[in-house]
Amino acid sequence: GLTGYFVCVDSAGGITTSSAAATGVTNDPFHKNETIGVVESITGNTVKIVNSGFFAGFTGLTAGQSYYLDPVVAGGYTLNIPSTSAQTKKHLFVSISSTEGIVQIGDSSTV
């Protein structure tokens, strides 16, 4: 499912995984790099999204590090600041343990 993935609003007003990829992201009808938060849970048609503050549902983190929207894995996060031309640099959160972080979504800027 989408639990633990970062999402954005799609052209129909629903949600889809966000992305920092160089292509297919900032085109009409919506901007996939405009992350609104991380999915905490999905029950039926109800989606709970954490858009700031504490979140405990990450995996494989290194405490005390900044994580960014991943240009390869849709909805994913990475320690590596995207540096390839046309990719999006978007800060997502700071880790406080291997599974927990403080969500602090930053502005989008392209490389």
Biopython code that builds the backbone (N, CA, C, O; Angstrom):
import numpy as np
from Bio.PDB.StructureBuilder import StructureBuilder

atoms = [
    (1, "GLY", "N", (0.815, -1.200, 0.000)),
    (1, "GLY", "CA", (0.000, 0.000, 0.000)),
    (1, "GLY", "C", (0.853, 1.257, 0.000)),
    (1, "GLY", "O", (2.066, 1.212, -0.204)),
    (2, "LEU", "N", (0.193, 2.362, 0.232)),
    (2, "LEU", "CA", (0.875, 3.659, 0.229)),
    (2, "LEU", "C", (1.397, 4.075, 1.604)),
    (2, "LEU", "O", (2.049, 5.113, 1.721)),
    (3, "THR", "N", (1.122, 3.287, 2.646)),
    (3, "THR", "CA", (1.560, 3.648, 3.991)),
    (3, "THR", "C", (3.080, 3.822, 4.027)),
    (3, "THR", "O", (3.829, 2.942, 3.602)),
    (4, "GLY", "N", (3.520, 4.975, 4.544)),
    (4, "GLY", "CA", (4.947, 5.267, 4.616)),
    (4, "GLY", "C", (5.504, 5.954, 3.387)),
    (4, "GLY", "O", (6.690, 6.281, 3.341)),
    (5, "TYR", "N", (4.658, 6.176, 2.388)),
    (5, "TYR", "CA", (5.097, 6.857, 1.165)),
    (5, "TYR", "C", (4.632, 8.307, 1.170)),
    (5, "TYR", "O", (3.600, 8.646, 1.750)),
    (6, "PHE", "N", (5.418, 9.155, 0.509)),
    (6, "PHE", "CA", (5.051, 10.557, 0.369)),
    (6, "PHE", "C", (4.147, 10.711, -0.850)),
    (6, "PHE", "O", (4.366, 10.085, -1.887)),
    (7, "VAL", "N", (3.121, 11.560, -0.704)),
    (7, "VAL", "CA", (2.095, 11.691, -1.731)),
    (7, "VAL", "C", (1.845, 13.149, -2.103)),
    (7, "VAL", "O", (2.235, 14.072, -1.388)),
    (8, "CYS", "N", (1.179, 13.326, -3.253)),
    (8, "CYS", "CA", (0.750, 14.637, -3.725)),
    (8, "CYS", "C", (-0.689, 14.503, -4.216)),
    (8, "CYS", "O", (-1.218, 13.399, -4.339)),
    (9, "VAL", "N", (-1.304, 15.638, -4.491)),
    (9, "VAL", "CA", (-2.661, 15.644, -5.019)),
    (9, "VAL", "C", (-2.604, 15.425, -6.530)),
    (9, "VAL", "O", (-1.795, 16.042, -7.223)),
    (10, "ASP", "N", (-3.473, 14.539, -7.037)),
    (10, "ASP", "CA", (-3.480, 14.290, -8.486)),
    (10, "ASP", "C", (-4.529, 15.164, -9.180)),
    (10, "ASP", "O", (-5.222, 15.945, -8.528)),
    (11, "SER", "N", (-4.637, 15.031, -10.484)),
    (11, "SER", "CA", (-5.510, 15.918, -11.271)),
    (11, "SER", "C", (-6.991, 15.714, -10.989)),
    (11, "SER", "O", (-7.805, 16.561, -11.357)),
    (12, "ALA", "N", (-7.367, 14.598, -10.337)),
    (12, "ALA", "CA", (-8.769, 14.334, -10.013)),
    (12, "ALA", "C", (-9.094, 14.689, -8.561)),
    (12, "ALA", "O", (-10.213, 14.458, -8.101)),
    (13, "GLY", "N", (-8.113, 15.253, -7.835)),
    (13, "GLY", "CA", (-8.330, 15.598, -6.437)),
    (13, "GLY", "C", (-8.057, 14.463, -5.479)),
    (13, "GLY", "O", (-8.288, 14.590, -4.276)),
    (14, "GLY", "N", (-7.567, 13.356, -5.999)),
    (14, "GLY", "CA", (-7.170, 12.229, -5.158)),
    (14, "GLY", "C", (-5.711, 12.364, -4.791)),
    (14, "GLY", "O", (-5.139, 13.449, -4.892)),
    (15, "ILE", "N", (-5.094, 11.255, -4.358)),
    (15, "ILE", "CA", (-3.672, 11.296, -4.063)),
    (15, "ILE", "C", (-2.926, 10.267, -4.886)),
    (15, "ILE", "O", (-3.487, 9.254, -5.304)),
    (16, "THR", "N", (-1.652, 10.544, -5.113)),
    (16, "THR", "CA", (-0.766, 9.629, -5.797)),
    (16, "THR", "C", (0.635, 9.851, -5.237)),
    (16, "THR", "O", (0.891, 10.876, -4.606)),
    (17, "THR", "N", (1.542, 8.906, -5.459)),
    (17, "THR", "CA", (2.903, 9.073, -4.956)),
    (17, "THR", "C", (3.577, 10.257, -5.626)),
    (17, "THR", "O", (3.431, 10.477, -6.828)),
    (18, "SER", "N", (4.316, 11.012, -4.830)),
    (18, "SER", "CA", (5.064, 12.147, -5.367)),
    (18, "SER", "C", (6.419, 11.669, -5.858)),
    (18, "SER", "O", (6.840, 10.555, -5.546)),
    (19, "SER", "N", (7.108, 12.514, -6.630)),
    (19, "SER", "CA", (8.373, 12.103, -7.229)),
    (19, "SER", "C", (9.272, 13.294, -7.494)),
    (19, "SER", "O", (8.802, 14.394, -7.787)),
    (20, "ALA", "N", (10.577, 13.060, -7.385)),
    (20, "ALA", "CA", (11.582, 14.078, -7.691)),
    (20, "ALA", "C", (12.266, 13.789, -9.028)),
    (20, "ALA", "O", (13.298, 14.384, -9.339)),
    (21, "ALA", "N", (11.694, 12.877, -9.818)),
    (21, "ALA", "CA", (12.305, 12.484, -11.089)),
    (21, "ALA", "C", (12.444, 13.673, -12.035)),
    (21, "ALA", "O", (11.732, 14.669, -11.910)),
    (22, "ALA", "N", (13.361, 13.555, -12.971)),
    (22, "ALA", "CA", (13.629, 14.642, -13.914)),
    (22, "ALA", "C", (12.549, 14.775, -14.973)),
    (22, "ALA", "O", (12.379, 15.854, -15.541)),
    (23, "THR", "N", (11.812, 13.704, -15.254)),
    (23, "THR", "CA", (10.782, 13.753, -16.297)),
    (23, "THR", "C", (9.440, 13.276, -15.758)),
    (23, "THR", "O", (9.386, 12.474, -14.825)),
    (24, "GLY", "N", (8.356, 13.772, -16.351)),
    (24, "GLY", "CA", (7.020, 13.328, -15.986)),
    (24, "GLY", "C", (6.543, 13.809, -14.635)),
    (24, "GLY", "O", (5.610, 13.243, -14.066)),
    (25, "VAL", "N", (7.179, 14.855, -14.114)),
    (25, "VAL", "CA", (6.871, 15.317, -12.764)),
    (25, "VAL", "C", (6.183, 16.671, -12.765)),
    (25, "VAL", "O", (5.125, 16.820, -12.154)),
    (26, "THR", "N", (6.755, 17.657, -13.432)),
    (26, "THR", "CA", (6.250, 19.027, -13.325)),
    (26, "THR", "C", (5.404, 19.413, -14.529)),
    (26, "THR", "O", (5.289, 20.591, -14.867)),
    (27, "ASN", "N", (4.823, 18.429, -15.162)),
    (27, "ASN", "CA", (3.983, 18.689, -16.329)),
    (27, "ASN", "C", (2.511, 18.760, -15.936)),
    (27, "ASN", "O", (2.125, 18.284, -14.869)),
    (28, "ASP", "N", (1.691, 19.356, -16.800)),
    (28, "ASP", "CA", (0.247, 19.368, -16.576)),
    (28, "ASP", "C", (-0.265, 17.938, -16.559)),
    (28, "ASP", "O", (0.325, 17.085, -17.222)),
    (29, "PRO", "N", (-1.343, 17.631, -15.827)),
    (29, "PRO", "CA", (-2.216, 18.592, -15.155)),
    (29, "PRO", "C", (-1.851, 18.867, -13.695)),
    (29, "PRO", "O", (-2.508, 19.692, -13.062)),
    (30, "PHE", "N", (-0.842, 18.220, -13.142)),
    (30, "PHE", "CA", (-0.467, 18.494, -11.754)),
    (30, "PHE", "C", (1.030, 18.275, -11.571)),
    (30, "PHE", "O", (1.692, 17.697, -12.433)),
    (31, "HIS", "N", (1.557, 18.741, -10.441)),
    (31, "HIS", "CA", (2.985, 18.673, -10.168)),
    (31, "HIS", "C", (3.284, 17.558, -9.163)),
    (31, "HIS", "O", (2.971, 17.687, -7.979)),
    (32, "LYS", "N", (3.879, 16.480, -9.627)),
    (32, "LYS", "CA", (4.148, 15.331, -8.754)),
    (32, "LYS", "C", (5.198, 15.614, -7.689)),
    (32, "LYS", "O", (5.323, 14.853, -6.730)),
    (33, "ASN", "N", (5.962, 16.710, -7.844)),
    (33, "ASN", "CA", (6.975, 17.007, -6.828)),
    (33, "ASN", "C", (6.407, 17.809, -5.653)),
    (33, "ASN", "O", (7.119, 18.060, -4.680)),
    (34, "GLU", "N", (5.141, 18.211, -5.732)),
    (34, "GLU", "CA", (4.534, 19.002, -4.645)),
    (34, "GLU", "C", (3.939, 18.085, -3.580)),
    (34, "GLU", "O", (2.722, 17.956, -3.454)),
    (35, "THR", "N", (4.818, 17.463, -2.828)),
    (35, "THR", "CA", (4.458, 16.545, -1.749)),
    (35, "THR", "C", (3.612, 17.243, -0.682)),
    (35, "THR", "O", (3.930, 18.354, -0.257)),
    (36, "ILE", "N", (2.537, 16.584, -0.256)),
    (36, "ILE", "CA", (1.710, 17.147, 0.815)),
    (36, "ILE", "C", (1.928, 16.430, 2.144)),
    (36, "ILE", "O", (1.480, 16.916, 3.183)),
    (37, "GLY", "N", (2.603, 15.290, 2.131)),
    (37, "GLY", "CA", (2.871, 14.575, 3.375)),
    (37, "GLY", "C", (3.094, 13.102, 3.153)),
    (37, "GLY", "O", (3.157, 12.630, 2.018)),
    (38, "VAL", "N", (3.215, 12.372, 4.262)),
    (38, "VAL", "CA", (3.464, 10.935, 4.242)),
    (38, "VAL", "C", (2.206, 10.212, 4.743)),
    (38, "VAL", "O", (1.584, 10.644, 5.714)),
    (39, "VAL", "N", (1.843, 9.130, 4.087)),
    (39, "VAL", "CA", (0.630, 8.380, 4.439)),
    (39, "VAL", "C", (0.860, 7.603, 5.736)),
    (39, "VAL", "O", (1.768, 6.777, 5.832)),
    (40, "GLU", "N", (0.015, 7.888, 6.731)),
    (40, "GLU", "CA", (0.086, 7.203, 8.015)),
    (40, "GLU", "C", (-0.769, 5.940, 8.021)),
    (40, "GLU", "O", (-0.359, 4.904, 8.545)),
    (41, "SER", "N", (-1.970, 6.036, 7.429)),
    (41, "SER", "CA", (-2.863, 4.872, 7.392)),
    (41, "SER", "C", (-3.928, 5.053, 6.321)),
    (41, "SER", "O", (-4.244, 6.171, 5.914)),
    (42, "ILE", "N", (-4.470, 3.931, 5.876)),
    (42, "ILE", "CA", (-5.580, 3.928, 4.927)),
    (42, "ILE", "C", (-6.627, 2.946, 5.457)),
    (42, "ILE", "O", (-6.335, 1.768, 5.664)),
    (43, "THR", "N", (-7.840, 3.441, 5.672)),
    (43, "THR", "CA", (-8.950, 2.602, 6.108)),
    (43, "THR", "C", (-10.116, 2.880, 5.182)),
    (43, "THR", "O", (-10.714, 3.954, 5.243)),
    (44, "GLY", "N", (-10.447, 1.923, 4.323)),
    (44, "GLY", "CA", (-11.492, 2.155, 3.335)),
    (44, "GLY", "C", (-11.089, 3.288, 2.422)),
    (44, "GLY", "O", (-10.039, 3.223, 1.782)),
    (45, "ASN", "N", (-11.906, 4.332, 2.349)),
    (45, "ASN", "CA", (-11.582, 5.506, 1.536)),
    (45, "ASN", "C", (-10.985, 6.643, 2.357)),
    (45, "ASN", "O", (-10.824, 7.753, 1.850)),
    (46, "THR", "N", (-10.652, 6.376, 3.625)),
    (46, "THR", "CA", (-10.081, 7.399, 4.489)),
    (46, "THR", "C", (-8.564, 7.254, 4.538)),
    (46, "THR", "O", (-8.035, 6.219, 4.944)),
    (47, "VAL", "N", (-7.873, 8.316, 4.114)),
    (47, "VAL", "CA", (-6.411, 8.321, 4.105)),
    (47, "VAL", "C", (-5.925, 9.352, 5.109)),
    (47, "VAL", "O", (-6.266, 10.530, 5.006)),
    (48, "LYS", "N", (-5.124, 8.913, 6.089)),
    (48, "LYS", "CA", (-4.544, 9.841, 7.060)),
    (48, "LYS", "C", (-3.127, 10.174, 6.606)),
    (48, "LYS", "O", (-2.299, 9.288, 6.394)),
    (49, "ILE", "N", (-2.866, 11.491, 6.461)),
    (49, "ILE", "CA", (-1.577, 11.968, 5.969)),
    (49, "ILE", "C", (-0.944, 12.872, 7.025)),
    (49, "ILE", "O", (-1.590, 13.788, 7.532)),
    (50, "VAL", "N", (0.327, 12.611, 7.354)),
    (50, "VAL", "CA", (1.075, 13.473, 8.271)),
    (50, "VAL", "C", (1.816, 14.492, 7.416)),
    (50, "VAL", "O", (2.692, 14.135, 6.628)),
    (51, "ASN", "N", (1.454, 15.779, 7.579)),
    (51, "ASN", "CA", (2.106, 16.802, 6.758)),
    (51, "ASN", "C", (3.153, 17.598, 7.526)),
    (51, "ASN", "O", (3.886, 18.385, 6.927)),
    (52, "SER", "N", (3.237, 17.409, 8.836)),
    (52, "SER", "CA", (4.312, 18.002, 9.638)),
    (52, "SER", "C", (4.352, 17.305, 10.985)),
    (52, "SER", "O", (3.364, 16.720, 11.427)),
    (53, "GLY", "N", (5.509, 17.376, 11.631)),
    (53, "GLY", "CA", (5.653, 16.797, 12.962)),
    (53, "GLY", "C", (6.061, 15.338, 12.946)),
    (53, "GLY", "O", (6.579, 14.828, 11.953)),
    (54, "PHE", "N", (5.816, 14.677, 14.071)),
    (54, "PHE", "CA", (6.301, 13.317, 14.321)),
    (54, "PHE", "C", (5.618, 12.270, 13.437)),
    (54, "PHE", "O", (4.401, 12.293, 13.257)),
    (55, "PHE", "N", (6.416, 11.359, 12.893)),
    (55, "PHE", "CA", (5.896, 10.210, 12.148)),
    (55, "PHE", "C", (6.751, 8.990, 12.468)),
    (55, "PHE", "O", (7.978, 9.047, 12.377)),
    (56, "ALA", "N", (6.103, 7.881, 12.844)),
    (56, "ALA", "CA", (6.808, 6.634, 13.168)),
    (56, "ALA", "C", (6.363, 5.562, 12.200)),
    (56, "ALA", "O", (5.442, 4.803, 12.503)),
    (57, "GLY", "N", (6.986, 5.483, 11.056)),
    (57, "GLY", "CA", (6.606, 4.462, 10.090)),
    (57, "GLY", "C", (7.630, 4.349, 8.979)),
    (57, "GLY", "O", (7.379, 3.735, 7.943)),
    (58, "PHE", "N", (8.791, 4.952, 9.208)),
    (58, "PHE", "CA", (9.869, 4.861, 8.231)),
    (58, "PHE", "C", (10.660, 3.580, 8.465)),
    (58, "PHE", "O", (10.458, 2.899, 9.470)),
    (59, "THR", "N", (11.547, 3.255, 7.554)),
    (59, "THR", "CA", (12.434, 2.105, 7.731)),
    (59, "THR", "C", (13.841, 2.479, 7.274)),
    (59, "THR", "O", (14.016, 3.282, 6.357)),
    (60, "GLY", "N", (14.834, 1.891, 7.923)),
    (60, "GLY", "CA", (16.219, 2.014, 7.491)),
    (60, "GLY", "C", (16.850, 3.383, 7.591)),
    (60, "GLY", "O", (17.751, 3.708, 6.818)),
    (61, "LEU", "N", (16.391, 4.196, 8.536)),
    (61, "LEU", "CA", (16.932, 5.548, 8.654)),
    (61, "LEU", "C", (18.207, 5.586, 9.482)),
    (61, "LEU", "O", (18.474, 4.678, 10.269)),
    (62, "THR", "N", (18.991, 6.642, 9.301)),
    (62, "THR", "CA", (20.126, 6.970, 10.148)),
    (62, "THR", "C", (19.728, 8.197, 10.958)),
    (62, "THR", "O", (19.407, 9.238, 10.386)),
    (63, "ALA", "N", (19.745, 8.084, 12.282)),
    (63, "ALA", "CA", (19.279, 9.177, 13.151)),
    (63, "ALA", "C", (20.064, 10.458, 12.914)),
    (63, "ALA", "O", (21.281, 10.439, 12.727)),
    (64, "GLY", "N", (19.333, 11.581, 12.926)),
    (64, "GLY", "CA", (19.955, 12.887, 12.815)),
    (64, "GLY", "C", (20.246, 13.355, 11.404)),
    (64, "GLY", "O", (20.977, 14.327, 11.215)),
    (65, "GLN", "N", (19.689, 12.685, 10.411)),
    (65, "GLN", "CA", (19.960, 13.028, 9.017)),
    (65, "GLN", "C", (18.746, 13.667, 8.355)),
    (65, "GLN", "O", (17.606, 13.412, 8.746)),
    (66, "SER", "N", (19.000, 14.496, 7.353)),
    (66, "SER", "CA", (17.940, 15.065, 6.529)),
    (66, "SER", "C", (17.664, 14.138, 5.358)),
    (66, "SER", "O", (18.590, 13.599, 4.751)),
    (67, "TYR", "N", (16.384, 13.953, 5.043)),
    (67, "TYR", "CA", (15.980, 13.102, 3.924)),
    (67, "TYR", "C", (15.214, 13.935, 2.907)),
    (67, "TYR", "O", (14.536, 14.903, 3.249)),
    (68, "TYR", "N", (15.342, 13.530, 1.642)),
    (68, "TYR", "CA", (14.787, 14.265, 0.511)),
    (68, "TYR", "C", (13.900, 13.358, -0.325)),
    (68, "TYR", "O", (14.024, 12.134, -0.276)),
    (69, "LEU", "N", (13.003, 13.967, -1.093)),
    (69, "LEU", "CA", (12.147, 13.221, -2.013)),
    (69, "LEU", "C", (13.024, 12.483, -3.018)),
    (69, "LEU", "O", (13.932, 13.065, -3.610)),
    (70, "ASP", "N", (12.743, 11.195, -3.204)),
    (70, "ASP", "CA", (13.565, 10.332, -4.047)),
    (70, "ASP", "C", (13.229, 10.506, -5.532)),
    (70, "ASP", "O", (12.055, 10.482, -5.903)),
    (71, "PRO", "N", (14.249, 10.681, -6.387)),
    (71, "PRO", "CA", (14.004, 10.799, -7.823)),
    (71, "PRO", "C", (13.823, 9.453, -8.519)),
    (71, "PRO", "O", (13.476, 9.412, -9.700)),
    (72, "VAL", "N", (14.055, 8.351, -7.804)),
    (72, "VAL", "CA", (13.969, 7.011, -8.406)),
    (72, "VAL", "C", (12.734, 6.260, -7.929)),
    (72, "VAL", "O", (11.967, 5.746, -8.744)),
    (73, "VAL", "N", (12.534, 6.192, -6.612)),
    (73, "VAL", "CA", (11.394, 5.471, -6.032)),
    (73, "VAL", "C", (10.243, 6.440, -5.806)),
    (73, "VAL", "O", (10.356, 7.351, -4.986)),
    (74, "ALA", "N", (9.144, 6.259, -6.515)),
    (74, "ALA", "CA", (7.979, 7.140, -6.370)),
    (74, "ALA", "C", (7.473, 7.097, -4.938)),
    (74, "ALA", "O", (7.201, 6.025, -4.398)),
    (75, "GLY", "N", (7.347, 8.275, -4.323)),
    (75, "GLY", "CA", (6.874, 8.358, -2.948)),
    (75, "GLY", "C", (7.930, 8.060, -1.910)),
    (75, "GLY", "O", (7.661, 8.092, -0.710)),
    (76, "GLY", "N", (9.143, 7.767, -2.377)),
    (76, "GLY", "CA", (10.227, 7.385, -1.477)),
    (76, "GLY", "C", (11.045, 8.564, -0.986)),
    (76, "GLY", "O", (10.790, 9.714, -1.342)),
    (77, "TYR", "N", (12.038, 8.251, -0.155)),
    (77, "TYR", "CA", (12.919, 9.258, 0.430)),
    (77, "TYR", "C", (14.355, 8.767, 0.338)),
    (77, "TYR", "O", (14.616, 7.566, 0.276)),
    (78, "THR", "N", (15.280, 9.719, 0.331)),
    (78, "THR", "CA", (16.690, 9.393, 0.190)),
    (78, "THR", "C", (17.554, 10.363, 0.984)),
    (78, "THR", "O", (17.182, 11.518, 1.194)),
    (79, "LEU", "N", (18.710, 9.878, 1.421)),
    (79, "LEU", "CA", (19.706, 10.727, 2.070)),
    (79, "LEU", "C", (20.414, 11.617, 1.058)),
    (79, "LEU", "O", (20.915, 12.688, 1.401)),
    (80, "ASN", "N", (20.450, 11.166, -0.188)),
    (80, "ASN", "CA", (21.194, 11.863, -1.227)),
    (80, "ASN", "C", (20.373, 13.005, -1.805)),
    (80, "ASN", "O", (19.269, 12.794, -2.306)),
    (81, "ILE", "N", (20.915, 14.212, -1.735)),
    (81, "ILE", "CA", (20.232, 15.362, -2.317)),
    (81, "ILE", "C", (20.253, 15.192, -3.835)),
    (81, "ILE", "O", (21.328, 15.077, -4.422)),
    (82, "PRO", "N", (19.082, 15.173, -4.483)),
    (82, "PRO", "CA", (19.070, 15.021, -5.943)),
    (82, "PRO", "C", (19.965, 16.070, -6.614)),
    (82, "PRO", "O", (19.903, 17.256, -6.289)),
    (83, "SER", "N", (20.801, 15.608, -7.558)),
    (83, "SER", "CA", (21.775, 16.508, -8.173)),
    (83, "SER", "C", (21.802, 16.426, -9.693)),
    (83, "SER", "O", (22.578, 17.132, -10.337)),
    (84, "THR", "N", (20.959, 15.568, -10.274)),
    (84, "THR", "CA", (20.898, 15.438, -11.730)),
    (84, "THR", "C", (20.007, 16.539, -12.300)),
    (84, "THR", "O", (18.978, 16.878, -11.716)),
    (85, "SER", "N", (20.398, 17.081, -13.418)),
    (85, "SER", "CA", (19.646, 18.158, -14.056)),
    (85, "SER", "C", (18.166, 17.804, -14.174)),
    (85, "SER", "O", (17.818, 16.699, -14.593)),
    (86, "ALA", "N", (17.299, 18.742, -13.805)),
    (86, "ALA", "CA", (15.836, 18.670, -13.884)),
    (86, "ALA", "C", (15.190, 17.866, -12.750)),
    (86, "ALA", "O", (13.963, 17.847, -12.646)),
    (87, "GLN", "N", (15.976, 17.206, -11.902)),
    (87, "GLN", "CA", (15.390, 16.549, -10.734)),
    (87, "GLN", "C", (14.979, 17.615, -9.720)),
    (87, "GLN", "O", (15.460, 18.747, -9.761)),
    (88, "THR", "N", (14.076, 17.232, -8.806)),
    (88, "THR", "CA", (13.596, 18.156, -7.780)),
    (88, "THR", "C", (14.318, 17.932, -6.468)),
    (88, "THR", "O", (14.465, 16.796, -6.019)),
    (89, "LYS", "N", (14.772, 19.020, -5.849)),
    (89, "LYS", "CA", (15.317, 18.970, -4.492)),
    (89, "LYS", "C", (14.190, 19.387, -3.557)),
    (89, "LYS", "O", (13.744, 20.534, -3.580)),
    (90, "LYS", "N", (13.727, 18.435, -2.724)),
    (90, "LYS", "CA", (12.641, 18.742, -1.781)),
    (90, "LYS", "C", (12.920, 18.041, -0.454)),
    (90, "LYS", "O", (12.858, 16.815, -0.361)),
    (91, "HIS", "N", (13.231, 18.841, 0.573)),
    (91, "HIS", "CA", (13.471, 18.300, 1.909)),
    (91, "HIS", "C", (12.155, 17.763, 2.466)),
    (91, "HIS", "O", (11.116, 18.411, 2.347)),
    (92, "LEU", "N", (12.202, 16.562, 3.081)),
    (92, "LEU", "CA", (10.994, 15.929, 3.612)),
    (92, "LEU", "C", (10.967, 15.838, 5.130)),
    (92, "LEU", "O", (9.969, 16.194, 5.757)),
    (93, "PHE", "N", (12.066, 15.358, 5.729)),
    (93, "PHE", "CA", (12.067, 15.146, 7.178)),
    (93, "PHE", "C", (13.482, 14.986, 7.717)),
    (93, "PHE", "O", (14.439, 14.797, 6.966)),
    (94, "VAL", "N", (13.585, 15.068, 9.056)),
    (94, "VAL", "CA", (14.823, 14.784, 9.769)),
    (94, "VAL", "C", (14.568, 13.548, 10.618)),
    (94, "VAL", "O", (13.582, 13.488, 11.352)),
    (95, "SER", "N", (15.452, 12.566, 10.519)),
    (95, "SER", "CA", (15.276, 11.320, 11.265)),
    (95, "SER", "C", (15.699, 11.481, 12.717)),
    (95, "SER", "O", (16.645, 12.205, 13.026)),
    (96, "ILE", "N", (14.977, 10.789, 13.611)),
    (96, "ILE", "CA", (15.346, 10.794, 15.026)),
    (96, "ILE", "C", (15.644, 9.385, 15.542)),
    (96, "ILE", "O", (16.098, 9.210, 16.673)),
    (97, "SER", "N", (15.385, 8.389, 14.701)),
    (97, "SER", "CA", (15.750, 6.999, 15.000)),
    (97, "SER", "C", (15.731, 6.255, 13.674)),
    (97, "SER", "O", (15.618, 6.882, 12.621)),
    (98, "SER", "N", (15.838, 4.941, 13.702)),
    (98, "SER", "CA", (15.827, 4.170, 12.450)),
    (98, "SER", "C", (14.444, 4.091, 11.812)),
    (98, "SER", "O", (14.323, 3.733, 10.641)),
    (99, "THR", "N", (13.387, 4.426, 12.583)),
    (99, "THR", "CA", (12.017, 4.327, 12.066)),
    (99, "THR", "C", (11.181, 5.590, 12.275)),
    (99, "THR", "O", (10.031, 5.647, 11.838)),
    (100, "GLU", "N", (11.746, 6.603, 12.937)),
    (100, "GLU", "CA", (10.973, 7.794, 13.283)),
    (100, "GLU", "C", (11.627, 9.059, 12.742)),
    (100, "GLU", "O", (12.848, 9.152, 12.615)),
    (101, "GLY", "N", (10.767, 10.035, 12.426)),
    (101, "GLY", "CA", (11.288, 11.303, 11.947)),
    (101, "GLY", "C", (10.346, 12.441, 12.235)),
    (101, "GLY", "O", (9.190, 12.233, 12.605)),
    (102, "ILE", "N", (10.851, 13.654, 12.060)),
    (102, "ILE", "CA", (10.054, 14.862, 12.178)),
    (102, "ILE", "C", (9.857, 15.403, 10.769)),
    (102, "ILE", "O", (10.807, 15.867, 10.139)),
    (103, "VAL", "N", (8.623, 15.343, 10.276)),
    (103, "VAL", "CA", (8.303, 15.789, 8.925)),
    (103, "VAL", "C", (8.383, 17.311, 8.877)),
    (103, "VAL", "O", (7.742, 18.002, 9.668)),
    (104, "GLN", "N", (9.180, 17.825, 7.938)),
    (104, "GLN", "CA", (9.393, 19.255, 7.722)),
    (104, "GLN", "C", (9.508, 19.454, 6.213)),
    (104, "GLN", "O", (10.615, 19.612, 5.698)),
    (105, "ILE", "N", (8.397, 19.449, 5.505)),
    (105, "ILE", "CA", (8.431, 19.507, 4.050)),
    (105, "ILE", "C", (8.859, 20.898, 3.581)),
    (105, "ILE", "O", (8.285, 21.913, 3.977)),
    (106, "GLY", "N", (9.877, 20.915, 2.732)),
    (106, "GLY", "CA", (10.415, 22.166, 2.217)),
    (106, "GLY", "C", (9.848, 22.515, 0.848)),
    (106, "GLY", "O", (9.042, 21.781, 0.278)),
    (107, "ASP", "N", (10.290, 23.652, 0.345)),
    (107, "ASP", "CA", (9.895, 24.083, -0.992)),
    (107, "ASP", "C", (10.548, 23.204, -2.041)),
    (107, "ASP", "O", (11.588, 22.594, -1.794)),
    (108, "SER", "N", (9.934, 23.142, -3.214)),
    (108, "SER", "CA", (10.505, 22.409, -4.340)),
    (108, "SER", "C", (11.426, 23.335, -5.130)),
    (108, "SER", "O", (11.082, 24.487, -5.395)),
    (109, "SER", "N", (12.578, 22.833, -5.497)),
    (109, "SER", "CA", (13.442, 23.553, -6.419)),
    (109, "SER", "C", (14.058, 22.531, -7.363)),
    (109, "SER", "O", (14.397, 21.427, -6.938)),
    (110, "THR", "N", (14.204, 22.876, -8.618)),
    (110, "THR", "CA", (14.773, 21.928, -9.572)),
    (110, "THR", "C", (16.260, 22.158, -9.734)),
    (110, "THR", "O", (16.748, 23.282, -9.624)),
    (111, "VAL", "N", (16.970, 21.078, -9.997)),
    (111, "VAL", "CA", (18.413, 21.119, -10.172)),
    (111, "VAL", "C", (18.742, 21.783, -11.495)),
    (111, "VAL", "O", (19.915, 21.921, -11.841)),
]
sb = StructureBuilder()
sb.init_structure("model")
sb.init_model(0)
sb.init_chain("A")
sb.init_seg("    ")
for serial, (resi, resn, name, xyz) in enumerate(atoms, 1):
    if name == "N":
        sb.init_residue(resn, " ", resi, " ")
    sb.init_atom(name, np.array(xyz, "f"), 0.0, 1.0, " ", f" {name:<3s}", serial, name[0])
structure = sb.get_structure()
